[in-house]
């Protein structure tokens, strides 16, 4: 059942446009604000835990978005080094 649900969500997500994602995230943010209004006293008790969860999630997302750039740059540097070593071997 979970696999079927996962496939369905992946299929729907692949069809969504950027504006659809913006609206979806905006709706989720508004829903979070509404929940926070009604349960403010409850959530204030867990303020530190919520901040930690936010920061961990934020750092993870930064890695997901920009981690590939670091890996690509690292691979380019390794290729440059390898080409340089090959040129040195050829000269000898």
C-alpha positions as CSV (number, residue, x, y, z in Angstrom):
1,X,0.0,0.0,0.0
2,X,2.8,2.4,0.9
3,X,4.6,1.7,-2.4
4,X,1.5,2.4,-4.4
5,X,0.9,5.7,-2.5
6,X,4.6,6.6,-3.0
7,X,4.3,6.0,-6.7
8,X,1.1,8.0,-7.0
9,X,2.7,11.0,-5.1
10,X,5.8,10.8,-7.3
11,X,3.6,10.8,-10.4
12,X,1.6,13.8,-9.3
13,X,4.7,15.7,-8.2
14,X,6.2,15.1,-11.6
15,X,3.3,16.8,-13.4
16,X,3.2,19.9,-11.2
17,X,4.4,23.2,-12.5
18,X,6.4,25.7,-10.5
19,X,3.3,27.7,-9.8
20,X,1.5,24.6,-8.5
21,X,4.4,24.0,-6.1
22,X,4.3,27.6,-4.9
23,X,0.5,27.4,-4.2
24,X,1.0,24.0,-2.5
25,X,3.7,25.4,-0.2
26,X,1.7,28.6,0.5
27,X,-1.3,26.5,1.5
28,X,0.9,24.4,3.8
29,X,2.4,27.5,5.4
30,X,-1.1,29.1,5.9
31,X,-2.3,25.9,7.4
32,X,0.7,25.9,9.8
33,X,0.0,29.4,10.8
34,X,-3.7,28.6,11.5
35,X,-2.7,25.6,13.6
36,X,-0.1,27.8,15.5
37,X,-2.8,30.3,16.3
38,X,-5.1,27.8,17.9
39,X,-2.4,25.9,19.7
40,X,0.1,28.7,20.5
41,X,0.4,27.8,24.2
42,X,1.1,24.2,23.4
43,X,3.8,24.9,20.8
44,X,5.5,27.5,23.0
45,X,6.4,24.7,25.3
46,X,8.4,23.0,22.5
47,X,10.0,26.1,21.1
48,X,13.6,24.8,21.4
49,X,12.8,21.5,19.8
50,X,10.9,23.2,16.9
51,X,13.9,25.5,16.3
52,X,16.3,22.5,16.3
53,X,14.0,20.6,13.9
54,X,13.8,23.7,11.6
55,X,17.6,24.2,11.6
56,X,18.3,20.5,10.9
57,X,15.8,20.5,8.1
58,X,17.2,23.8,6.7
59,X,20.8,22.6,6.7
60,X,19.7,19.4,5.0
61,X,17.8,21.3,2.3
62,X,20.8,23.6,1.7
63,X,22.9,20.4,1.3
64,X,20.4,18.9,-1.1
65,X,20.2,22.1,-3.2
66,X,23.9,23.0,-3.2
67,X,25.7,19.8,-2.4
68,X,25.8,18.8,-6.1
69,X,27.6,22.0,-6.9
70,X,30.3,21.2,-4.4
71,X,30.7,17.6,-5.8
72,X,30.8,18.9,-9.4
73,X,33.5,21.4,-8.5
74,X,35.5,18.7,-6.7
75,X,35.3,16.4,-9.7
76,X,36.4,19.3,-12.0
77,X,39.4,19.9,-9.7
78,X,40.3,16.2,-9.7
79,X,40.1,16.1,-13.5
80,X,42.3,19.1,-13.8
81,X,44.9,17.5,-11.4
82,X,44.8,14.3,-13.4
83,X,45.3,16.1,-16.7
84,X,48.2,18.0,-15.2
85,X,49.8,14.7,-14.0
86,X,49.3,13.2,-17.5
87,X,51.0,16.2,-19.1
88,X,54.0,15.8,-16.6
89,X,54.3,12.1,-17.5
90,X,54.3,12.9,-21.2
91,X,57.1,15.5,-20.8
92,X,59.3,13.0,-19.1
